[in-house]
Amino acid sequence: MRQRGTFMSSLALRLGLLLMLLPPSLAEAETTPLNVPILMHGSIGDDACPEKGRVIKIGAEPKSVLSVQSGPGEAPFREIGRLHDGDIVVVCEKLGLWLGVVYGSASLGCQTTILVPVEQAYTGPCNHGWVLAQNVSVSKDQN
């Protein structure tokens, strides 16, 4: 029960911070789904996302997909992408039952290295969002 309280506190804090950053007209709009940023932590030069994951166990159907959400949970968050069984993701954050992941073209380089020693939201060139942890097999990056 304590883990759920911690998750809810962290989520509430992030939503509050996000609302403070929005222009007043957007902060008051109740119909606009909120996005919860994926936060990167570490020292300068560290890879903030040292774990890799592989999408697993999505469903019995061959064309099953894993929904990538704009925040860690159901409503008010929306689907912003889809992953397939076997797709590779980089895990940047864990929040309750959810993982903040970065995914996309490896040729771009997803730019997850810490450039300043403060907590910061991921803003790199790759796709990113929140997925259920139960559908991702995670391991430390050995590269």
C-alpha positions, -999 to +999 in steps of 0.1 A: +000+000+000+029+023+007+042+018-029+009+030-043+010+061-021+045+069-032+034+064-069+004+087-064+025+114-046+051+114-074+024+115-101+006+144-083+038+163-079+047+159-116+012+169-128+013+200-106+047+210-120+034+204-155+004+226-149+026+254-135+046+254-168+016+256-190+002+290-201-029+298-180-054+291-209-040+255-213-036+249-176-074+255-171-085+233-200-099+201-184-104+183-217-067+184-228-050+152-217-019+158-196+016+144-204+039+133-177+075+139-187+101+111-184+127+124-160+164+117-164+187+117-134+225+113-130+259+130-132+273+148-162+283+123-189+262+095-174+236+076-195+204+084-177+188+054-193+212+025-186+186-004-190+173-019-222+141-038-225+123-060-250+086-059-255+071-093-245+037-110-237+015-085-254-013-109-263-023-141-281-031-123-314-002-121-339-008-084-345-012-075-308+004-042-298+016-025-266+001+009-262+026+037-254+008+063-232+014+100-226+015+093-189+018+064-164-018+052-162-052+053-179-073+084-184-066+113-187-036+100-206-039+090-242-022+065-266+007+082-284+024+052-300+024+014-303+051-012-298+052-048-311+064-080-295+102-081-297+106-043-301+136-028-281+131+001-257+155+020-235+142+023-199+147+058-183+123+057-154+102+034-133+070+047-117+048+022-100+036-004-126+049+018-155+081+024-173+092+056-190+108+044-222+126+058-252+124+040-285+130+046-322+157+046-348+190+035-334+208+054-361+197+088-346+211+082-312+185+089-286+206+114-267+200+101-231+233+113-218+231+138-189+245+172-200+237+192-168+236+178-133+199+185-126+168+164-130+155+170-165+127+158-188+138+137-218+136+159-250+157+139-274+149+130-310+135+095-303+099+086-295+092+082-258+063+075-235+050+052-207+043+015-210+032-012-186+063-028-170+047-063-171+051-062-209+088-054-210+117-077-201+144-054-187+182-059-184+212-037-178+229-024-209+262-042-213+276-019-241 
